[in-house]
Amino acid sequence: MAEKPVLLIVDDDKNTRDGLQRALQRNYEVHAAESAEAALSLLGKVPEIDVILSDLRMPGTDGLSLLRRVQAQHPRTLCILLTAYGSVESAVEAMKQGAYDFLTKPINLDHLDMLISRAVKSRDLEQRVESLEIQLNERYGLEHITGESEAMTQLFDIVRQAAPTQASVLIQGPSGTGKELVAKAIHRLSTRSKGPFVAVHCAALSASLLESELFGHEKGAFTGAENQRKGRFEMADGGTLFLDEISEIDPSIQVKLLRVLEERNFERVGGQQPINVDIRVIAATNRDLREYVAQGKFREDLFFRLNVVDIPLPPLRERDGDVPLLITRFLKEFAEKNGKNVEGITPEAVAVLQAYEWPGNVRELRNTIEKMVVLCRGDKLTVRDVPPNIREACDAPTLPGRSVSLTGGSLADTEERKIRAVLEKNKGNKTKAARELGISRRTLHRKLREYSLRDAEKQEGAINHETI
């Protein structure tokens, strides 16, 4: 049985307090206080009071002052003010201060019961909406995108700046980097967040099917078109349309898409009536779209229409330091999802996963951690839980700058030897060395600083040993 809503009656008149308490105690858990001061004291002791019924005029602190204190200290508690001195001015002031409602004495108990019930339902609905918004933001907002690397910090800055605008966005990055996740974050952080987010995966459809999917069709427009059908542009009206793999669309569709972006209207396939839409377009591709323009595969005017805000998504191998963060997040997610008591991962296993190139990027890492959690026999992921193909790849000498021996020697020593060898090969040119190693120049500088510090510590340890 559900718990009763909790009420607090505040009135300096004992007869009024007792009468209201007797009338309401069947449907509510009722507390009473003879003054605003006593009510505030009780609020600190009784958790989650839903509604306060307070007299407006009381000795000492009056009902309006109590209302202000409750609003500041217990914002989830609703207040209904009661008075024998009803006036329009008092009612207006009470509502301005945030009162849920205002009643004059003598109180109609049936009306009061209905009002309290409505107040409690309003409070519950507000909490459910707030909870839902938090869940949606966690799922689709920036909170769901993990990363502390310089590349991801720059990404977050661009998203925060671009999201509140109406500008078209082009997201470019390798497969598996989370382009749709970024598109959803932009939508959630935009002024269109209450509108629909509609996604179309362009490469999965032929030119004729894509045209119908985007613009809809009229009945009889082609064989099989038995009914009128809305397209994705109409479905996204008032919200955001996400066009994934935009590089793969046919030139004939590119022309129509350009027109929609310029004029914000179109006709359904087989139709003549212009349809106006209010949409924001976010496009994504794993290709170099500028190169596609140079090769004549993509219209230059459409490219510039889409590329108002350009968001490059880096491959996981360039997100220095983000792999352990992602491992922690995915481990927790899949342990809970699968009911597995996996509490952590050993440093050795993390080192192997960091050494891997991740050609499938975040998607591949996520799938790998899910597999490791599902097949894990202990309470921690270890090197033995790492899939064999990843262990073998990390032990192979064909991965410059990312190799790690699983049979002997530390990861740091193996990495340092490789970096120093590549630097020597490139005659100390850090830019060329970083490119050959597959890491950023900034990461190379950081690694070299680490090695210098470690050398200094080793030297200091040797001196201390000699002294002893």
N, C-alpha and C positions, 0 to 999 in steps of 0.2 A: 504494500500500500504506500502511495506517495506521501511524503511528509507534508504537513499543513503549512501554508504560508504563514509567516511570522509578522504580527502587528504590534505596534507600540502606541498606546493611547496616552496622550499628554494633556492633562487638564487639572487646574487647581481646584475644581469642584468635585468632591468625592462622589456625590450622587451620579454625576455625569460619567465619571470613570467607571464606577461599578455597573451602571446601567448598560453602557456600551460593551463592557467586558462580558457581561452575561449574554447579551444579544449576539455577540460575534464568536464566542468561544467554541461553538459547535463546529464551525468551518475553518477556524484559524487558531494558531497558537498565539495567545494574547498576553502582552505585558502592559503594565501601567506605571505611570510616573506622575507625581503631583506638581512638577515644575520642569522648566527647560534644563536646569542644572542637573536634576535627577535623571532626566532623559538622556543627556549626554554621557553621564556616568554609566547608565545601563547599556548604551550603545557600545561602550568599550568592553562590556562583559558578555553580551549576547551576540553571537556571530550572525551575520546575514539577516538583519531585520529588513523585511521587504517593504513595508509601508508604515509610515507614521501618521497618526491622526492627532493633530495638535490644535488646541484652542489658540485663537489669535491673540487675545488679550489676557495676559497672566501677570501677576506680580513679578518683579525682577525682569528676567529676560523674556521678551514676548515671543509670539509664534513666528513672526518674520525673522527675528534675530536667530531663533533656533533653526529655521529653514536655511539661512545662510551658512550656519555652522555645519549643518548636516551635508549641504551641497559640497562644502570644502573638504570635509573629513570622510564622508560616506556617500560618494556620488551615485552609487547604485541604489540607494534607498530613496523611495518616492515619498513625497509629503502631500497630505491633504489637510488643508486648514479649515477649522470650524470656528464660527463666531456667532454671537447673538446680536452683534452690531454690524450687520451686513451693509455694505455700501459698494458702489461701482468702483470707487477709488481704491478701496482695500483689496477688492478682487483683482483689479488690474495690477496693483503693486505685487500681490502674491504671485500671480502668474509670471510677471517679469522676473521675479526672484527665482523662478524655476519650480513653483508648486505644480503638482500634477493636476489638482483641481481645488475648488473652494466651495464650501457648503455653509448655509446659515442654519442656526438653531431656531426652533426645535428640529432635530434631525429626523428625516424620513428613513427608517431603518432599511426598508426594501431598496430604496435608492442608494443608500450608503453601501449596502452589500454588493449591489451591482457595480458601483463605482470602484470598490476595492478589488473585486474580481477582474474588472477591466484593467486596473492599474497593474495587478500582478501579471496578467497575460502580456501586457505591454512591456513590462520589465523582462519577462522570460524571452519574448520575441527579440528584444534588443540584444540580449546576451547571446542568443543563438546566431543572430546576424553577425555580431562582433566575432564570435567563434569561427563562423564560416569564412569571414573575411581574413582572419588570421591564417586559417588553413589554406585558403586560396593564395595568399601572399607567400606562405611557406612553400607552396607547390610551384607557383608560377612567378613570384617576384624574385628579386636579386638574392633573397635569403637562400634560395634553392641552388644558386650557382656558387660553387665552392672554388676558392683560389685566393692566394695572397701574393702570387708572383707579380712582377712588374707589368707583364703583359695583361694579366687579369685586372689589376688595379686600373690600368688605362681603359680597359673594356668597361668596367663599372662606371667610370667617369663619363664616357661617351654615352652610355645607356641613360644615365641620370639626366644628362643634358638634352638628349634627343627625345626621350619619352614624352615629356609634356607638350611637345610641338606637334604640328600636323605634317611634318616633312616625311617624304618617302625615305625608306631605309633599305640599304643593300648590305646583307651580311655575307661575307665571303670567308670560307675556311674549309679544311679537309673534312671528309665524311667522319662522323662520330664525335665532332667537337662540340655539339650542342647548339646548332644554329636555331632550331625550332624553340628550344628552351629560352634562348635570348630573345627571340621574337615574342614569346609569351610574356617575358618579363617587361619588355617595352610596352606591350598592350596593358598589362596590369598596372603599370606606373603612369599610364597616360590618362588624359581626360575622357578617353573612350572606354575606360575599364568596365563600365556597366553595359557596354554594347557587346555584340558577339565577336568572338575570335574564330575566324573560319580559315582552315588550312587546305591547300591544294598541292598535291605532289605531282608536279607537271610531267616528270619523266615517265610516270606510270601509265600515261594515257596517250593514245594516238591523237593526231591533229584534230580530226573530226570530233572525237569524244571529248577532247579538252575544250574545244569551242563550245560544245553543248554544256559541259560541266561549268564553265566560267560564266557564260551568258544566258544559259537556259534555252528553251525552245518552245515554239508554239505547237499546238496540236496539228499533226499532219505535216510538220516541217520536213520529215524524212521517214523512210520506212521504219515502223516500230514506234514512232512518236504518237502514241495513242492519246496522250493527255498533255496539256500545257505544263511546263516544268520550270520552276525558278532556278537560276544559276547561282553560283557562289557569290557573284557580285551583289545580287539582291539579298542573299542571306546575310552578307556582311554589312549591310546598310546600317550606318550609325556606329560601326565598329571597325575592326581591322581585318584585312585580307592578307593572308600569308601565302606567298607563292614560292614553294620550295623547288629547287633545281630549275630555276628560271632559265638557265642557259640552254635547256633542252627543248624549249618550245619552238614550234614551226614558225618560219618567217611570216606566214599569213596571219597567225595569231598575234605575233608581235605588233603588226600594224593595228589590229583592233585594240590591243592592250594600250598602245600609245594613245589612241584616241580617247579611251576611257580616262586615262590619267590627265589628259589635256582638257577634256570637256566635261568629265564626270557624268556622262550618259552613254547609253548604248541601246541596241535593239536585240531582242532574243533571236535565235536562229529561226528563220522563217517568219519573222515579225517585222513590222514597219513602225510601231509605236515607240518613240524614244522613252527610255526609262532612266530617270535621274537617281543617282546614288551619292551618299555621303560616306566615303570610305577613306581609310588610310591603307596604303599598300606597303607591306614589308616583303622584300624578296630575298632569296638566299640561293647560293650556288657553291659547289665545291670546285668550280673551274675558275680560271683567270678570265673574268668577263671582258676586261680591257683587251686581252689577247684575242678573244673571240671577235671583238669588234674589228681589230686589225685584220683578222682573217676573213672578214665578211660574213661571219656566221651569226652575228647579232647586230641589230640596228644601233647605230651610234646615238641617234636621238632618243631612243628608248633607254639606252644605257644611262644617259645623262638625266633623264626623268626619274629613273630608279635610284641613281647614285647621289641623291642630295646629301644623305648622311651615309658614309661608308664605315662599316664596322668589320674590321678584320679579326677573325678568330684564329688564334695560334694553335698549332698542333701540340699535343700533350708533351712531346719531347722538348719543346721550347718554354714550357711553363715550369721554370726552375723552382723546386720545392713544393709544388702542388700535389705531387703523387701521394705523399703520406697523408695529407689532409683528405684527399678523395678516398683513400683506402679506409681511413677511420669512419668516414661518413657511410660508405657502402657496406662496411662490415656491420655497423650498427643496424642499418636498414634491413639487411638480409638475415641477420641473426633474429631480429624481431619478427620479420615476415615468416620465417621458416621455423620459429620456435626452437632455435638452436642456442645452447648455452656457450657461445663463443665470445669471450670477453676481451680478446686482444690479438695481437700479432707480434711475433718475435722480431727483433731488429734485423736478424739475418734475412728473414723473409722479405722485410721492407726493402733491404738493400738489393735483393735480387729483382724485385718489382721495379725499383727505381732505375736499375741498370738496363731494363728492357726498353726497346725503342717505341713500343705502342703504336704500330702502324694504323690500328683501328681507333686510336685516340681514347677519349673518355668512355665511349661506348664499349670498347674492348676491355678496358680496365674494369668497368662495372660488371660486365659479364664474367670476367675472370674471378673477381671477388665473390660473386654469387656462387659460382661453381666451387670455389675453395670453402666457403661457409657450408654449403650443402653437404660436401663430402668429408668435411673435417671430423675427426674422431675424438679430438681433445677439446679443451676449453680455450686453446690458442692456436692461431694459424702459424704454421712453421714452414720451413723451406720444402719439406716433404709434401705440403699441400699445394705448392706452386705447380701448375700444369707442366708436364715434361717439355712441351715445345718451348715454353718460356725459359725454363732452366737451361735447356740445350742452347737456345739462342744467346743467352747471356754468357755462356761459357765459350762461345765461338769467337775466334779472333777477327771475324768479319764485321764486328760492330765497333767502329772506331769511337773511342772515348766513352763507351758505355759497357765495356766488357767487365765481367766479374768472375773470378775463379771460385767454384763451389767446392773444390777439392783441396785447395791450399793457398795460403797467402790471404791478406785482408783486401777488402774491396778498395779501401783508400790507397793502399800500396800499388795495386794493379792499375787503378785509375791514374795515379801520379806518374807511374812509369810511362803509360801511354801518352799522356799529355806532354810530358817533357820530350818524348821521342818525336812527336809531331811538331813541337816548337822548334826543336833542333833541325828537323827536316826542312822547315820553312824559314830557317835562319833568323828565328826570333820574331817573325812577323805575326803578331797576335791575331790580326784580322783574318789572315789566310789560315792560321792554325785553328781558329774557332770554327771557320767554315768547314774545314776538313773533319773536325771532330763532331760536327753537327750540334754545336752549342752556341749560345750567344757570346759576344765579346765580353759582356758584363759578367757572365758566368765564368768565363775563362779567367778574368782578373780576380774574381772571388776565390776560385780554386787555387790560384797561384799564391794569394795571400794566406790561405789556409796552410799550404805546404810550407811557406816561409815560417809561419808561427810554429808549426809542428817541428820543423828542423831546429828552431830556436829552443823549444822545450826539450828536445832530445839532447841538445848540446848542454843545456843547463842541468839536465839530469845526470849527464856524464860527469860534469864538473862536481856536482854535489856528491856523486858516488866516490870520486877520487878523494874528496875532502874527508869523507867518512872513513 
